[in-house]
Amino acid sequence: MIRGYFLRSGSTVRPFVDASFEFPLLHAGSLEVPLLVDTGADRTILAPLDAMRLAEETGVDIAALPRGVPSTGVGGQTDTRTVEVIVTLDPFSTPLTLTILDPLSHIQPIPSLLGRDILSRFTLIVEQRTNRVLLLEPEEADALSLP
């Protein structure tokens, strides 16, 4: 089971989980990132502010990474880069092609996103009333007695 949490920003409360990204092909160490649980996101995305942190903390040249498919959302469209990573949401770990939003884009500051490319592997329980954000592995979800 992966346990998340809620973060408050003004009057808004959103569900997050903590992730670690390792960059084995770049020999660049790792980056710890809080990810907004986003069932509307097709893929897991590193937002511009976290992309800048990646560059500063690990020395990765974002502009040298392969171009990805542009990302389109409520805030508009922005260029992307991709990189092969190992993402860990303790205790779960898997290889992933991570989409990185252009750190120089002019979109509103947004959090990095945990998308359905990872969420589809779990049963997601988000219950703000009791402050529960849970990602259950299949065998954990199958053990629940649900109608």
DRENLUM-887732 format. One record per residue: residue in one letter; z, y, x of N, C-alpha, C in turn. Coordinates in pm, whole numbers, plus 32768, in hexadecimal, padded with zeros to 4 digits. Last residue first. Layout:
REM residues N
AZYXZYXZYX...
***
This chain:
REM residues 147
P7F227E5478977ED67E2778207E417E2B7839L7FA47DCC79CA7F6F7E3C797C7F217E087904S80627D727AAE804E7D407A2880257DB479CFL7FE77D577BF980237DA97B8E80057D697B06A7F507CC57CA77FD77C937C8A801D7CE27C1CD7E6E7D5B7CCF7E617CE27C7F7EEA7CAA7C57A7ED37E1C7D7E7EAC7E447CF67EA27DCA7C9CE7EF87D7E7E627F6A7DC57E277F4B7DEC7D97E7DF47D287E977E597CC47E747ED77D047E38P7D717E257ECF7D4E7DD17E5C7DB97D6B7E34E7E677F277F1A7E007EC97F457DE77E687ED2L7E9B80647E8C7EC17FD87E927E4C7F847EC1L7F0D81967ECC7E91814B7ED97EBB80BA7EEFL7FBD828E7E1A7FBD82087E557F3081D27E5BV808983857DE37FFE83777E0A7FF982F47E57R817B84087D128143838E7D4E80AF839E7D68N822784BA7C8681FD84D47D1081CB84587D58T824484937B7D82A684507BD3828584617C68R817585347B1C81F8853A7ADB826584FE7B34Q808F84E57BA280D385607BCC816085697B93E800A83DA7C08806583FB7B9B80BA84717BC6V7F0B83187C547F3583A27C6A7F8883C97BF1I7E9782017CEA7EF8822D7C867F2582B97CACL7D7F813F7D297DBF81C17D3D7E1C81DF7CC9T7D3280267DD57D5980547D517DA880D47D68F7C2A802C7ECF7CB4802B7EA17CBD80437E0BR7B2C805B7F1F7B6B7FE17F537BF97FCD7F1ES7AE181547ECC7AAD80E27E817AEA805D7EAFL7B4282097F8C7B8F81F27F127B6281767EC5I7A6F821180487AEE81CE806A7B3A81AC7FEAD79A482867FBA79808221801F79FA81D4804FR7A17834D7F1F7A0C82C77EE579DD825E7F48G7ADC8412800F7A7983F87FA77A7483677F7AL7BB684F980687BAE846880677B5584437FF1L7B68862A810F7B6985D980967B68854480B4S7C08875581887BB786DE81A07BCD867E812CP7C15887E80B87C51881281067BEA87A78124I7B6589B680F47B86894280A07BCC88DA80F7P7B0F8B0580ED7B5E8A9E81317B848A2F80CEQ79C18B3980727A508B5080677A9B8AE480B3I78B78B40816578F18B1780E579868B3380E7H78238B7A824378698BE98202789F8BC1817AS78348AB0836B78038ACF82E5785B8B3982A4L78848A59845C785F8AE68455782B8B0E83CBP78AD894A8449792289A0845679028A35844FD780B8887835F77F288E983C97869894883D5L78C087618316788287DC82E77877883E835BI787D861C836A78C686948396787A870E8363T78AB84D58305785C854E82F278B385C58317L78C783A883B4790C841E838078AB84928376T789F8266837F784D82D783A9788883518365L79A3818A83E4796A81E3837F790D824683C2P7A7A806B83FF7A1380C5843679D2811383C4T7BD4806E83937B4A803F83857AEC809E83CFS7D1D8015832B7CC7805183917C3B80188382F7E5E803182927DD0801482877D81805B82F4P7F6B8073827C7F45801682E67EAF7FF582E9D7EF881B182D77F56814782F97F8080F5827FL7DC981DE82ED7E29820A82887E91819B828CT7CE1822683DE7D5981D983C17DAC8224835AV7B938203843E7BF4824D83EE7C6881F083D0I7ACE822685497B2681C3850B7B8F821584C2V798182AD853B7A1182B485527A5282338524E7857834A858C789782CA8570792A82D48597V77EF847684F0782384328565786483B08539T77198583848B775985038476778884C984FAR770B86C783F076F886708465773C85ED8444T766F87A4830276D58744832E76AB870383B1D765188DD82547621887882B17693881D82DBT7694891580F776AA89308184767488BE81D8Q769289B87FBA765D895080127675897980A2G779F89FA7ED177188A0E7F0676ED899B7F5EG789389BA7E64788D8A2F7EBB78038A4C7EF3V786188CB7DDF787E89427D8F786E89C07DE3G776B883F7EBD77DD88387E6377ED88BA7E18T76BD878C7FAD76B287E97F3E772987D37EE0S766B876280FB76D1874B809576C587B7802BP754C86D2819475988748816A75F9872380FAV757085B5825E753985E981E2758B866481BAG759C860983BD75AB85B68347756485F582D1R754386038516754486488494755185E28424P7619858C861C75A2857F85C775B185C98542L76BC868586EF76BE860B869D764086048647A76BE877A87637673871187A9766F868F8759A7769881786D076DA883486C8768487C9870BI786587BB87267836879A869F779E87AD8695D78D8873A8837787687A288167836877D8791V7A2D86F9886879AF86C9882F79578741880CG7B27873D88C57AB4876589157A2F873488E0T7C0C870F88377BD1869D887D7B5A86C288D5E7C66880187CC7CC887A187FE7C8B87308851E7B7A889287827BE088CD87DA7C3A8865881BA7AEF87DE86DB7AAF881687527B16884A87B5L7BB387B386157B7C874386617B3E877586E3R7BCD88B585AF7C3F887885F37C128803864AM7AD588CC85367AF6892785A57B6C88F085F5A7AF8880884747A8D87F784D87AA688518550D7BBE887C83DA7BE1880584277B7687E68490L7B22894D83707B98896D83C07BC688F68414P7A4C88BA82E67A35891383587AB0893283AEA7AAE875E82A07A9387E8827A7A87884282F5L7A258629829D7A7B867E82EF7A51870F82D5I7A178545819179DF85BA81D37A4A86038224T79A4842180F97A138461813D79DB84CE8196R78CD84357FD778EE840C80607967845A8094D78C0848D7ED3787F840E7EF678AE83D97F7CA79C585137E1B797D851A7E9A794284917EBAG7A6284EF7D4079DC85257D29798985307DA7T7B5984A47D937B07843D7D547A7A846D7D36D7C0384FA7E9B7B9B85377E487B3F84CD7E0FV7D1D85527F397CE684E07EF07C8485187E89L7D0E860180627D19860F7FD17CD785967F91L7DAE85A181887D34859981397D5585A880A5P7E23861C82BC7E43860282307DC1860681DEV7DE7858583F67DB485E083907DEC85BA8306E7DDF856285527E2D854A84D87E0585B48470L7CFF84D986307D21855285E77D6985298567S7CDB8450877F7CE6844886EE7D0E84CF86B3G7BF18423888B7C76841988547C75841387BDA7AEA841C88DE7B27849E88C37BB284958886H7A0A837B89107A7F8377896B7ACF83F8895CL793F83608863794783E188A779B883E5890FL7965826B87F278E88281883B78E98303888AP7A65828687707A52822C87E379D282468833F7B23834986E97A97835F870B7A71830A8784E7BF6833185CD7BDE8316865A7B48831D8672F7CBC83D984E77C3383BA850D7C2D83A485A3S7DB0839A83FB7D9783AD84897D07838384A3A7E3D843282D87DDE83DA831B7DDA83FC83AFD7F07844A81B87EF3846A82457E9784038285V7EA684C080757ED3845480CC7EB98480815BF7EED85857F4C7EBD85747FD57EEE84F08010P7EB886307E197EE085B67E5E7E9D85A97EE8R7F35877F7DCA7EC887217DE37EFA86A77E30V7F81888D7CFD7FB9881A7D447F4B87B37D51T7F8589EF7CE27F3989737CDE7F7C89077D32S7FFA8ADF7D0880238A967C907FDD8A0F7C83G7FFD8ACA7E5E80108B267DEE80428AD87D76S7FDE89907E997F9F8A097ECC7FA08A6C7E59R808F886E7EE5808288E17E8D803E89537ED9L8040871A7F018054879A7F44803B88097EDFF80BE85D37EDA808386487E9C80A286C27EF2Y806084A37F8780C085097F5D8074857A7F19G804183437FC0801B83CD7FD4808684297F9FR804D8208804E8093826C7FFE806282F78024I7FAF80DA80337FAB815B80767FEC81C08019M80007F8A80548000800080008000807C8059
***
